[in-house]
């Protein structure tokens, strides 16, 4: 499998998880502004860190992000890949 195809496949597979993490992290930016209660904050922290769903999903997401980033850097510097 070519690296460009591998990069594209990983990005498509992991993009829903990246979006979920980005949205929950964006909501957490306002945690000190008292826009929502303590229970809601704890829920969003649990969702963002994947503790509420499955801890190993977070590890998988981290590996996916590293994979997409590293293959993207390789593709950027090696135009023929």
C-alpha positions as a Markdown table, in Angstrom:
| # | Residue | x | y | z |
|---|---|---|---|---|
| 1 | Unk | 0.0 | 0.0 | 0.0 |
| 2 | Unk | 1.3 | 3.4 | -0.9 |
| 3 | Unk | 1.9 | 5.9 | 1.8 |
| 4 | Unk | -0.6 | 8.3 | 0.3 |
| 5 | Unk | -3.3 | 5.7 | 0.3 |
| 6 | Unk | -2.5 | 4.7 | 3.9 |
| 7 | Unk | -2.5 | 8.3 | 5.0 |
| 8 | Unk | -5.9 | 8.9 | 3.3 |
| 9 | Unk | -7.4 | 5.7 | 4.8 |
| 10 | Unk | -6.3 | 6.5 | 8.3 |
| 11 | Unk | -7.5 | 10.0 | 8.1 |
| 12 | Unk | -11.0 | 8.9 | 6.9 |
| 13 | Unk | -11.2 | 6.2 | 9.6 |
| 14 | Unk | -10.1 | 8.4 | 12.5 |
| 15 | Unk | -11.8 | 11.7 | 11.4 |
| 16 | Unk | -15.0 | 11.1 | 13.4 |
| 17 | Unk | -13.0 | 10.5 | 16.5 |
| 18 | Unk | -10.8 | 13.6 | 15.9 |
| 19 | Unk | -13.9 | 15.7 | 15.4 |
| 20 | Unk | -15.5 | 14.4 | 18.6 |
| 21 | Unk | -12.3 | 15.1 | 20.6 |
| 22 | Unk | -12.0 | 18.6 | 19.1 |
| 23 | Unk | -15.6 | 19.5 | 19.9 |
| 24 | Unk | -15.5 | 18.2 | 23.4 |
| 25 | Unk | -12.1 | 20.0 | 23.9 |
| 26 | Unk | -13.6 | 23.2 | 22.6 |
| 27 | Unk | -16.5 | 23.0 | 25.0 |
| 28 | Unk | -14.0 | 22.5 | 27.8 |
| 29 | Unk | -12.3 | 25.8 | 27.0 |
| 30 | Unk | -15.2 | 27.5 | 28.8 |
| 31 | Unk | -15.1 | 25.3 | 32.0 |
| 32 | Unk | -13.8 | 28.1 | 34.2 |
| 33 | Unk | -16.3 | 30.7 | 32.8 |
| 34 | Unk | -19.0 | 28.9 | 34.8 |
| 35 | Unk | -21.2 | 28.5 | 31.7 |
| 36 | Unk | -22.3 | 25.1 | 32.9 |
| 37 | Unk | -22.5 | 23.1 | 36.2 |
| 38 | Unk | -19.9 | 20.8 | 37.8 |
| 39 | Unk | -21.8 | 17.7 | 36.6 |
| 40 | Unk | -21.7 | 18.8 | 33.0 |
| 41 | Unk | -18.0 | 19.7 | 33.3 |
| 42 | Unk | -17.2 | 16.3 | 34.7 |
| 43 | Unk | -19.2 | 14.7 | 31.9 |
| 44 | Unk | -17.3 | 16.6 | 29.2 |
| 45 | Unk | -14.0 | 15.8 | 30.8 |
| 46 | Unk | -14.9 | 12.1 | 30.9 |
| 47 | Unk | -16.0 | 12.3 | 27.2 |
| 48 | Unk | -12.9 | 14.2 | 26.1 |
| 49 | Unk | -10.5 | 11.9 | 27.8 |
| 50 | Unk | -12.6 | 8.9 | 26.7 |
| 51 | Unk | -12.9 | 7.6 | 30.3 |
| 52 | Unk | -16.6 | 7.6 | 30.1 |
| 53 | Unk | -16.7 | 5.5 | 26.9 |
| 54 | Unk | -13.6 | 3.3 | 26.8 |
| 55 | Unk | -10.1 | 4.2 | 27.9 |
| 56 | Unk | -8.4 | 2.3 | 25.1 |
| 57 | Unk | -10.3 | 4.3 | 22.5 |
| 58 | Unk | -8.3 | 7.3 | 23.6 |
| 59 | Unk | -5.0 | 5.4 | 23.1 |
| 60 | Unk | -6.2 | 4.3 | 19.7 |
| 61 | Unk | -7.0 | 7.9 | 18.9 |
| 62 | Unk | -3.6 | 9.1 | 20.0 |
| 63 | Unk | -1.9 | 6.4 | 17.8 |
| 64 | Unk | -4.1 | 7.4 | 14.9 |
| 65 | Unk | -3.3 | 11.1 | 15.2 |
| 66 | Unk | 0.4 | 10.3 | 15.3 |
| 67 | Unk | 0.1 | 8.1 | 12.3 |
| 68 | Unk | -1.8 | 10.7 | 10.2 |
| 69 | Unk | 0.7 | 13.4 | 11.3 |
| 70 | Unk | 3.8 | 11.4 | 10.6 |
| 71 | Unk | 2.6 | 10.2 | 7.2 |
| 72 | Unk | 1.4 | 13.8 | 6.4 |
| 73 | Unk | 4.9 | 15.1 | 7.1 |
| 74 | Unk | 6.5 | 12.4 | 5.0 |
| 75 | Unk | 4.1 | 13.3 | 2.1 |
| 76 | Unk | 4.9 | 17.0 | 2.5 |
| 77 | Unk | 8.6 | 16.5 | 2.2 |
| 78 | Unk | 8.6 | 13.7 | -0.3 |
| 79 | Unk | 6.3 | 14.9 | -3.2 |
| 80 | Unk | 6.8 | 11.6 | -5.1 |
| 81 | Unk | 5.4 | 9.3 | -2.4 |
